[in-house]
Amino acid sequence: MAETLRHEKTVRQLRLLSDALDTGRLGPVKRMINTLSAAEIGNLLESLPPPKRSIVWGLVDAEDDGEVLVHVGDEVRESLIAEMDNDELVAAVEDLDIDDLADLYEDLPDAVMNEVMKAMDRENRERLEQVLSYQEDSAGRLMNPDVVTVRADTTVDVVLRYLRLRGKLPENTDHLYVVNKRHQLMGWVALQDLVTVDGGTAINQLIDDELESIHVDESSDEVARRFSDNDWVSAPVVDDANVLLGRITVDDVIDIIREQAEHQALSAAGLDDEEDLFSPVHRAFRRRLIWLGVNLVTAFLAASVVDKFEGAIAQLTALAVLMPIIAGMGGNAGTQVLTLMVRGLALGQIGASNVPTLVWKEVRVALINGVILGIVLGLVVLLWFRSPALAAVIATALTLNFCFAALGGVFVPVTLKRFGFDPALAGGVILTTITDTLGFLTFLGLATLILL
């Protein structure tokens, strides 16, 4: 429901924005843009063709530029950065949080980053360098090193006075972290406890040490899974010595989850999840040509199988009419299993221990669906071609191809994952080859043996 409302809101904003731009009335556009959050502005910019996008980008308040850059895809970000001079870029990003600045680091010109780092105090510069030292898509790159820490030997009154002097807490702060002299994490204290207990209460009486910490080298996928499992608002990040390095907050994790969903959806079609909706034709065709080319090569494998039965097809033209049904139904059945497997692998739900159980389950589902739909298809073929043998052949071939599709849907993504390939990107091409090739082989082979 929430996603539907968000979609409708975006469509409505886009329509109003386009109408205003078409009439040349930039005043209403500027007022509308600057009532939106940075994420909403980013979404609208990605929805506009380059000429209109450029106009709207020029109307965004300069103080929001940095946050908007964080919320757009790489290709769109590249085009927006190209329209800004170095001084504008420095002003846009210099006040960003360390984790957001780290996200933009690779996309900004060296001269801009040098100016930004010169303007930083020593502590923040060292923090940024530390975050950039960790691998991309790791907890270290996600974390914000700006954390509020307290000592166990203080009282609630002392901590509250410290917070008032500090004046501002980092966003999504729900805990204060308790550390020792070596900055090792001892536990945490909930903000709600600080404001509800007696001021003389010692911090060591409030410490909660049951909340799990995140290791700095954990993958972003694992971080997202743990946040989802535990309903965290924030979580501390530590190294091998349990030294507190920073924290990850739920807003960063939401971005990860959204990116995962986009990646799975687009990779299944062989598309780059960072591709601009309005990317230039020369870029788009090159990216798509690669996987279309791979698909063409694999299609020849299925075609070679059909070629072996050229004589059978020539004698019984009904085979040529019915072949697409076998391939199409098998492909759809395999795609259903593949989608579930890719999601399970992304969430860490699938391992060597449960693959046999999944295989047995999916084969049984395939057999049931194959028998039911095979009977239906057989009856249609019987009425159409008046051939009981042909009806039996296609019903049997459909059932067998459903089983092949189930096996391929399980083993293809698992195997790709084991060898370090992205199952969302390559799985569909390989699975289609399996269902087409084995479907044709089964159908035409049975037809040759029984009908000719």
N, C-alpha and C positions, 0 to 999 in steps of 0.2 A: 504493500500500500504506500509506504513512504517513498519507495523508489518510483512508483507511478506518479505520485504528486511532484516529485523532483523533476521527472521527465516533462510533465505538463508545464511546470513553471519555466523550465529552460526553453521549451518550444515557444511559450508565450513571450518570454523576454526576447528571444531571437526574432520573432515576428515584429514586435514593436520596434526593436532596434533597427531591423532592416528597413521598415517603413520610414522611420525617421531619417535614416541615412539616404534613402532614395529621394526624399524631399529636400535634402540639404540642411535640415534643421539640426545643427549640432548641439545647441543648448540643451534640449530635452535629452539627447543622447548622453551628454556629459553628466547631467543630473541623475539619470537612471544608472549609469555605470558606477557612479560613486556612492550609490546606496547598497551596492553588492559587496559580498565578501571577496577576498582574493581568489578563493577557489571558484566562486561563481563567475568572476571576471575571466579567469583562465578557461573555464568551460565554454564561455561565450566566444572568446577569441578563437578557440579551436573549431568552433562551429561556423566561422565566417571565412569567405574566400579572401585571399591575400589583399586585394585593394581595400575592402571594407575593414579588414583586420588592422591594417596600417592606420586607418583613420581613427578607429576606436582606441588603439594602443596610444595614440597621441593625446587622447582625452583622459586617460587614466591619471589620477593624482600621482605625482612623482613619488610621494611617500609610500605608495602601495606597489610601486614597480617591482621591487625585490620580491615581495611575497607572491605576486602574480607569476613571476618567472619560475618560482619553485613549483607552482601548480599547473604547469603546462608540460606537454611532452617534449622530448629532446629536439625534434625537428622544428616544432613551432617556436621553442625557446631560441633556437639558433637564428630563426628569421627575425624575432623580436630584438635580440641582442644586436643583430646587424644594423638595425635602424637607430641605435643609440651610440653616442660618442663616449669616450672613456670617462669623462667627468660625470656624465649622467649615470653610467654604470656604477662608478664608485659610490656616488650618492645613494643609488638604489640598494646596494647590497651591504654597505658598511655597518648597518645596524641590525642585520639579520642574526638570528641565533646561530651558534657554531655549527650545529648539525645541518641547518638549511644552507649555510655558506659552503659547507663541505659538499653538499649535493650539486651546487652550481660550479664548483671549482674547475672541473674539466672543461666547462663550456665558456668560461670567461677568458678574455685575452690576458696574457701574462702581465702586461703593463697595468691592467686593472687590479689584478690580484696583488701585485707588488705594492701598489698604492694603498690598497685596503689593509694589507699586513703591516705596512709602515704606520698607518694610523691607529693600529691596535696597541693596547698596552701589552706589556711582556707576558702577563698571565694568559690573556686571550689568544695571543699569537702562539704560545706554546700549546694551548688547548687545541687550536685548529690543526697545528702540525701533528699533534698526537692522533687526532681523529683521522687525518689523511693518511697516517701510517698503516692503518688497518685495511684489510681487503674489502673491496666493494661487495655489497650485499652481505655484510657481516654485522653483528651487533655493534662492533666498534665504530663502524661508519654511520650507524643509525643513532647512536647515543648522543645526548647533549651533556657535555661535561659540567654544565652549570647546575650544581646540586647544593642543597642546604644541608649541612652536617652539624651535629652537636656532639658533645661529650657526655658520657654516662654519669660523670661525677658532678653534674650541674643540677639545678632545680628548674621546675616549670617556670617560675617567675623570671629567672635569668634568661631562659630561652625566649620567653615572650618579649622581654625588653630588647633582646638581640634582634628579633624579627621586626619590632617597631623601628629600630635604628636602621635596619636593612632597607625598610620602606617598600620593597616589592618582592614578591615570590615568583619563581619561574612558573609558567603556565602548567596546569594539570598537576600541581603539587598537592598530593594527598598524604604524604609521609615526610618526616624529617629523618635523615639517616644518622645512626649513631656509630661513630668510629672511634678507634683507639689512637694512641700517639703515632702509630705507623700508618694511619689512615686506612686500617683494615676494617671491613664492615662487621659490626657486632650485632646489628639489628636495626629496627626502625620504630618510630613513634608516630602514631596517627595524629593528624592535626585535631581531629575531633576530641581526642583524649586530652590534648594540651589545654583546650578551652573549657573543659568540663570538670577537671580535677582541681584540687587545692593547689595554690601557687607554691606551697612549700614542698610539694611532692618531688622526690628525686627522680631524675630521668631513668635511672637504672631500674626503677620499679615499674616503669611503663613500657620497657623494651619488649618488642615482639620479634622473636627470631624464627618464626615459622614461615614467613614469606620467602619464597625461593628467589635466588638471584640468577642473573643471566651471565654466562661467560662471554668475554669480549669477542671470542672467535666463533661463537654460534652463528649459524646462517640466519638470514632474515626470514626464511620460510619457517624455521624452527621457532624463532622469536614470535612470529605471527600465530603459530599454532599454540604456543604456551599462553599468550595473552588471551586467545579465544577460549582455551580450556579453563583458565582461572579467572576470567572477567577482571583483569587488572586494569587500573587506570595508569599506573606507572610501575616500573620495576628497575632495581639497581643493576648496574653492569660492573663486574669485577674481573680481575685477572687471576692467574694461577695462584698467587699469594693471597687472594681474597681482598686485595686492595681495591677500594671503591674508585671507579674511573668516571662514572657518569650514570645517566639513567635514560631509559627509553619510555616514551609516553604513548598513550593510546592513539593520538592523532597521527603519529608516524606509522603505527601498525595498520591503521585503517587504509593509509596510502598503499602499504604493501599488499593488503588483501585485494584492494581494487586493481592494482597492477597485475596480481596473479590471475584474477578473473579475466582481465583484458588480454593477457598473454595467452591463456588457454583458448579463449574464443578465437583470437586472430591467428595464432599459430596453427590451429586445426585447419585453417585455410591456406597456410603457407605465407602469411602476411607478417610484417614487422609490427610489433605492438607499439613502437614509437613513431610509426609513419603518420605524417600529417594527412588529415582527411583531404586537404586540397594541395597535396604535394605535387611538384611539377611532373608532367607526363614522363620526361626522360628518367626521373628517379623511380617512379612507380612501376614503369614497364620493366626496368632492369631487375628490380627486386622480385617481381612476380614471375618473370621469365624463368628464373632459376628453378623454382619448384614446378612450374608448368612443364619445363624441359624434362625434369626427373619423371614427372607423371607420364610424359610422352614415351620415354624409354621403357617404363614399366608396362605401358599399354601394349607395346610390341610383344611382350611375353604372353599376354592374354590372346593377342591376335595370332601368335604362332600356334597356340593350342587350337584355336578355331580352324586354322589352315590345315591341320592334320585331319580334320573331319570334313574337308571340303566335299568329298564324294557323298558322304551321308547327308549333308545339307542340300546338295544338288538333287538327291533322290527324294528327300522329304522336306519340302519348303517350310512346313510348319515349325521345324526346328529353328529356323532363322527368325521366325515370328516370335517364338517363345523364349529365346536365349536372353533378351534384355531383362525379362522378369526374374530369372534366376540370379543374374548379376546384380540387379538393382535391389532385390529383397535381401540378398546376402550382404551387400554393402551396408544397407540400413541397419540390419541386425548387428553387424560388427561394429558400426559406429556407436551404437548404444552402449555396448560393452566397453569399447575404447574410452568413451567419455567418462564412464564411472571409474575406470582404472586410472586414467590420468588425474582425475580429481583425488582419488585415494592415494596415489603416489605423492601428489603435491602436499597433502595433509599428513603424510607420514603414517598412513593407516595400513599400508601394504608392505609386507616383508616376506622372506623365504618361508616363514612358518605358516602363513595363511594362504599362500598361492594355491596349493593343492585343493584346499577347501573351496576357494573361489572358482577354480577350474570345474570341479564337480558340480557346484551350484549352477554355473553358467551353461554347462553342457546339458544339464537337466532342463533348464529353462528353454534352451534352444530346441531340445527334442520335443517338448510339449508344444511350443509355438510352431515348430516345423510340421508336426503331425496335424495340428488343427488347420493351419493355413495350407498345408499340402493337400489335405482332403478338399478344402474349399477350391483351391486352384485346380485340383484334379477333376472335380465336378464341372467346373467352367470349361476346361479343355475337352472333357467328354462331350458336353453339349455342343461345343464349337466345332471340333474336328471328328466327332463320332468314332473315336479310337480309344477303347479301354486301355490298351497297352501304352499308348502315348500319355494318357492321364496318369497311369501308375508310374511311368518313368519320370515325369516332371514333379509329381508329388514326392517321390523318393529323392530326387536330385535336390529339391528345395530343402527338405529336412536335413540331408547331409551337408548342404552348403551353410545352413544355419549353425550346424555343429562346428564346421570349419571356421565360421565367423566368430563363434564364441571362443574357440581355442586361440585364434589369432588376436582377438580383442584383449585376451588376458596376457598371452606370452609376448606379443610384439612390444607393448609399452614397457613391460618388466625387463625384457632383454635390452631395449634401447637405453633404459635408465642405468642398467648394470654397466654398459659400455660407455657411459658418459654422454649419451645423446639426449636431446630433448624429445620426450615421447609425444608432447603436444604438437611439435613441429613436423616430425617425420612419421609419426604413427599412422596418420590417415593415408598417406601415399602407399606405404607398405601393406596396410590392411586391405586397401582397395585392390591391390595386385593379387593378394591371396584369395579374396572372395571371387574376383573375376576369373582368375586362372583355374582355381579348383572347381568353381561353379560350372564353367564351360566344360572342363574335363569330365566332371561327373555326369552332367546332363547329356553331352554328346556321346560320351563313352557308353553309358547305359542305353541310349537310343540305338547306337550301332550294334550292340550286343543283342538287344531284344527285338528291335523293330526291323532290322535289315538282314 
